[in-house]
């Protein structure tokens, strides 16, 4: 495991994820922008969030909402300028906040100048910037590809959509003549250029990166050995030039990402994590009639593999999944956040989840969103035109808004002490005042049963121990517990009772209790 030092500000960081297209439009074009984020920094800080992750804001044809970059060194003009982004960094720092940009190192847009040059039949500096077979008649086995689009002979590997050609970081085990090694000239040139991209934004004031598909860069890479080596090399560069830069991976395997030099890893909604069992399935646990046992088993496995570091980030949601509010309703959302804000790793709150924004049903895909589009609707700030997101005509909005008469909005919830947002603000404040509840506090699960309630665990840091008990079901629940309970430091719903080695918690309740 890497011995990297974690930036101090990450210790108690609570992140707010911003999808810039949909957050706040200051120039009435129907699309959010960088000045709009700057304008709302005080709102984010007032909630209690200390850091922000911004989805890709670089120049792009937006075939995949900005995850198809055409210039890593330029803010997309629809969002503003590089100077606007610099000003955002400065204003965040002035408030004691930090900003992570979304780095997409695995692929670019077909419109990127690097790719345009790589299309040429004549060999040039960018011929090997992407992964090409030697013949148009050979498709790369196991990968999608672009074929027949230029005079160059060969098929180009794509990472996801057909307009996202894969950058070349080499193959850990080359098996075909066209599969270059990790130390080939082309693969090393790609790696060094990505360091230059990071260097550019970190020098401007960015505090680090959330890295898209971080575990996918090196190909033919069983157990990610090559990709770990690649990130360890980048870690050395960062330690030398930007030791305070924070790195969070979209990887989903913390034992690998932490070894590679990342500070934290995301729990993903795809793969084996069972994250969806909690919030997004036919019967989610936090909807009150589900099962958390497989999630806990997988979490413990990852926790032990990562040397009990616990640096596994659990988001409320993100731009790639259904809104939390689609399946978890009413006060059960407060109990879901009592979970999210008491687990190890930095919590990530997706914009609008703090007010219970809904998944907007039945939308036509926007910028490659497809089924994800309903989770990317404009932020609902108040009860003014377009919910305060934009003064543009409704037809110009990035995506259609929730048009329900009772749609939630931030202003209303800020003035209501019983709102979801107010509860989340209280939970963040409790987390900040108790180190045991923060990123590095250890966790031991006390009670988790198959399709059973409550869920209970102990968080520990130094001499502080806190028992968390969560019951989002509609029935009273009890579990055996012989711990000596002290003061209740947070409660939602009814009061717990302890008697004869059993602890009972009322329906739809959550509690944090100090252990003597």
N, C-alpha and C positions, 0 to 999 in steps of 0.2 A: 504494500500500500504506500502511496506517495506520502512524503512527510511535509508537503506544502503547508504554508501557514494561511489560515483563513483570515480575510479582511475582518477587522474588528466589527465593522458595521453590520456584517452578516449575522452576527451572533443573535440579535433580537429583531432582525428584519422581518417586516410583513409587506409583501409585494402586492401591487395593484397592476393587473394586466390591462393595457390599453390597445385596442384595435383602432388605429388612428383614423381610418376611413369613417368610423361611426361614433367618434367621441364628442367632438365639439367643433363646429364650423364657424370660423370668424369672418370669412369673406363671401358668404352667401352663394357658394357654388354647389351646395348640397353634399359636400364631402368634408369630413373633419380635416384638421390641419395641425401643424406643430404649434403655432401661436395659440390654438385652441387648447392644447395640453397645458401650455404655460399658464394660461388664464385660469385653469382649474386645479393648479397645484395646491392651493390652500384648501380646497374641498377634499382632496386626497389626504392631505396632512391632518385635517380636522377629524377624518374618520379614524386616523391612527396609523395609516400605512406610511412606511418610511422609505419605500423603494418602489420603482416602477419598471415594468418590462413593457417595451413598446414593440409591437409586431412590426415586420419589415417596413421601413420608410424610405428605402433607397429607390432610385429611378428604376422603372419597370414598365413593361407593356400591360401589366396587371392581368395576365391570363390565369394567375393563381394568387390573386390578392396581394402581390408583392413578393411572394416566395419564388418569383421568376425574375431575378435581378438582371438589369441591363447595364448598371454602373454602380459598383460598390462604393464609389467615392462621392456620390452626389445624391442629395435628398431629392425625392420625386417632386417635380415642380408643383404638383397639385397640393402637396403638403407644405410647401414653402421653400426655404433655402438652407444651405449649410449654416449660414449665420443664424437663422431661426433656431436650428438645432443646438448650436453653440450657446445661444441665449437660454434655451431650455435647461441645458446642463448647469449653467451659472445660477439660474433662478432656483433650481432644485437644490444645489449645494448651499445656497444662501439660507435655505429652510432646513438644512440638515438632512436632505433627502438624496437618494442615489438613483441613477438611471442605467438600466441594461438595455442595449440594443439587441435586436434579433439578427444573428449572423446565420446566413444560409451558405455554408461552405461546400455543399455537396454538388450543386448544379447551378446553372445560370439560365437566363432566357435565351432563346434562339436569336434574339436581337442584340445580345452582348457583342461588342467588337471582338472579343477573344474568339467567340464562336464563328463570327463572320470570317475571320482570318483562317480559322482551322478548316473551313470549307474549301479553301483553295487547293487545287491539285499540286501546286508548287510548294515544296517544303519551306516552312517559315518558323518563326519563334513560337507560334501558337498551334502548330500542327499536332503536337502531343499534349496540348492543354486539356483535351477531352479524350475519352476512350473510344477509339475507332478499331474496327476489325480491318484486316488487310484487303478484304474483297467485299464488294456489294452483295455477293451471293452468300456470304456467311453472316447469319444473324448471331448475335452473342447469346449463347445458351443461358437461360435463366434470367435474362434481362430483356426489357423492352428496347426498341431501337428506332432511330430515324434512318430512312434509306432513300436513296435516289433523289436527293435534294440539291446536289451540286455535282461538279465535275470530279470531285475527289472520289476515288474508288474506296469503298468501305461502308460499313454501317456504324452509326454512332449510338452508344449506350445512352438510354435516358433513365432518370431516377424515379419519376412518377408520371406526370403528364407528358405527352409526346413533345411538348415544347420546352422541356427541361433537360437539356443534355447534361450528362454526368461529367463533372470535372475529374481529371486523372490524378489520383494519389497513389496509383500503382496497385499491383496484386500481391497479396502476401505469398500466394503460391501460384505463380504463372503456369498455365497449362496449355496455352496456345501461343504461337509466335507473336501475335499482336498484343498479348497481355504483358505489359511492362512491369518491371519490378518496382518496389517502393523506392529504391535508390537510383532509378533511371533519371536521366536529365529532365524529361518532361514532368514526371511526378514530383521531383524536388522543386522544379520551377513553380508548379502550382502551389505547393506548400509555402514557399517563400513569399509568393504574392499574397496569399491569405494572411500571412503575418503582417505584410505591409498594410493590408486593409485594416487589421486590428490596430496596428500602430497609428494609423491615420486618425481613427475615431477616439482612441484612448488619449492621444495627444491633444485632441480638441476638448476633452473633458468628460467623455463617456466613462462610466464606472465599471464596465465589463459587458459580458455578452451572455444571452441565452442562445445556445447553439442548436440549430435545427438539425435533426437526423444525425446527431453527433457520432453515433455508432456505426454509420454506414459508409464511411469515406473510403477505406481500403477494401478492395474486392477480393473474393476467394479467401476470406479471412475467418477461418474457423476459430471460435472462442475469442474473436476480436483481438488477437495478439498483435497484429500489425497496426490496427487502429489505436490500440493503447500506446504502442511505441510512438506513433505519430503525435498523439496528444501530449505525451511526456516531453517530446521535443518542443512543442509549442509552449508547454508549461515552463520549460527552461528559459525560453525567450521572454516570457512574461515575468518570471521571477527576476530576471536581470534588468528588464527595462520598465516594467509596470507591476511591481510586486503587490499592489493593492487592487489589481483588477480582479473582479469576481467572475467566475465562470460557472454557469449552470447548464447542465446537459439535458437535451431531449434524447435519452438513451433507454431508460427503463430497466437498466441493470447496474445498480449502484456499485456493486463489487468491481465492475469493469470501469465505469466512468470515474470513480474516485481514485482508482489506481492510475488512470490516465492523467490525473491532475485536476479534474474538476472539483469544485467545492461542494456542489450539490447535484442531485439528479432528480428528474421528474418521475413521478409515478404515472404511467401512461394509461390511457383509456383503451388501448389495444394491447394485445399480447397476454401474458399469463398473470397479470397483477390482481385480477378480480376487483379492480377499482370500480368497475361498472356495477358490481353487486351492491355497492353502497347507495348510489344515486341514480343510476341509469340502466334499468333492466325492467322486466315485467313486474317484479316485486322488489323494489329497492329496499335495503335495510332501513334507511332513514325515512322511508314512506310509512314504516311501521309494520310491515308484514314480510320481512325478508330474512336473509341469512348473511352474516358477516364472517362466518367461521373460515371459509376458504380464503377470503381476503386477509384475515389475520394470519393464517398459516403461511401464506406467501410473503406477507410483510415480515414476519419473524425470520423466514428463510433469507430474505434480502438483507435484513438488519444484521443477522449473524455473519453473513458473507462479507458485509462491509465493516466488519470489526466493531459492531455495535455503535458506529458513528451516528446512525440515525439521520443522516443528511439526505433524507428522501422527501422531496417536496410533493405535497398533495394539493392540487388546485381545486377551487370550487367549480371550475369549468374552464374552458378556453374556446377559442375560435373554431376548433375542430370538432366539438361535441355539442350535444343538446344542452340547453340551459338547465341548470339545477332545478329551476322552478317548474319545469315541464312535468316532472314525476314526483317531486317532493313539495307538499303544499302546506299552507298556513304556518302555524307555529312549529311544525316539524322542521322547517328550514332553519329556525333558530337553534334547534338541537343539532342539526347537521353542522352548523358553524361552530357550535360548542365543541364538536369533534375536530373540525378542521383547524381550529385555533388552539388546540391543546395537544397536537401531535408534534413529534420531532420534525426537524427540517423547516425551511421557511415556508409559511403559508402563502398561497397565491390566490388573490380574489380577482375574478374576471369582471371587468367593468360592467356595472348594472346588476351583478348578482347580489350586491349589498342592498339593493332595493327590491329584489325579487323580480327583475325583468323576465318576461315570458319568452319562450320560443315562439316565433311568429310562424304560424302554420301556412303551408301551401304556397310559399314564395317560389318564383322562377329563379333559377340559379343566377347569381351575380359574381362575376370575376372568378369562376371556378369553384364557387362555394357549394353548389348542388345542395345536398340535404343539410349542409352546414349553414346555409344562408340565413335560416331562421334564427340562428344564434348570433348574428352579426348586425342586427338592426340598430338604428341610431339610439344613442343614450337618451334617456328621458329625464330631463333636468327639472322641469317645472310644468305648469299648466298653460304656458303661453303657446304661441304658434309652433308647430312641429315639436312640441314638448321642450322647447328651448334649445334644441340641437342646432337649428339653422333658421335663418330668415328667408331662405330660398323657397320658391314655390314647391309644394308637396311633391309634384311630379319630378323634381330634380334631385330628391334625396337619394343618397347612396343605395339604400334599400328601403323598402316600405317599412313604416313603423307599426308597432302595436297600436291599433286604432280603437281598442276597447275603451269604453267610457270610464272604466275603473282602472285604467293602466296606472301602475305605480310611478311616482316621480320622486326625485331626490329632495326637492324643497319641502314637500309635504312630510316626508319621512324624517327630515332633520328637525322639524318642529313637533314631532310626535315621539314622546319618550318610550312608547310601547311598540314602535315600529321595528321592522327587521334591521334597518340600518342602525338604529339606536342600540339594539342588542349587540350587533357586531362591534360597534364602537366600544361598548362596555367590555366585551370579551377581549378585544385587542388590548385595552387598558390593563385588564387582569394579567394577561400574558406578559406584558411589558414589566410588571412589577414583581414577577415570580420567575426566577431563572430556571426553576425546574420545568416550567412550561415552555421554555424557549427552545431554539433549534437543537442545541446539544444535550439537553437534559435526557437522561436514559429513560427507557420505557420497559415496563413489565406488564403483560396482560394478566389481569386478575380473574376475569370471568368473560368467557365467550363460548356460547353453546351453539350447537347446530340449530338454526332457525329459532334462536332463543334471544330473549331480552332479559336484563340490560346488557350493554357492553361496558366493561370496566377495566381500567388500567391505572398503573401508578407511574407518575413521572418523578424523576429524582435528579437533583443536582446538588453536589456537596452535601450539606446536612438537611436540605429541604426535600420533603416528600409530599406529593399531592395525589390523592385518589380522585380519578375522574369516573363519574357514573353517568351513563347516557341511556335514556329510555324513550325512544320516539314511538313506542307502541301505544295503543289505546287502552292497555290494561296495566294495572300495577304489576311490578316485577320484583323478584327477590333473588339473592345469590348468597352463598356462604362466604363469610369474610370475618377473619379474626384479627384484623388490624385495629389498632387503637386510634379512633378517630378524634380529631380536634375541631378547629374552627372551620365553618363553611365559608370559603372565600368567593364563591360564585354560585348562584342558584337561579334556575329558570323553572317555573312550574311549582310543584309541591315540594314539601320537605321530606328528606329521607329519614328513616328510623332504623336503629340498630338494636337487635335483641337476640340473645341466645345464639350468637355466632352467625346470625343472618342479617343482611342489610336489605331493606325494602325501599323502593323508590316509586312514587306515584306515576301514573300514565303521563306521557308527554312532558317529561321533566329531564333536567340536566343539573348536575351538581359537581363542584370541585371542592374537596375537603382536605384540609391539612392532616397529615398523619403525625401523631405524637412520637 
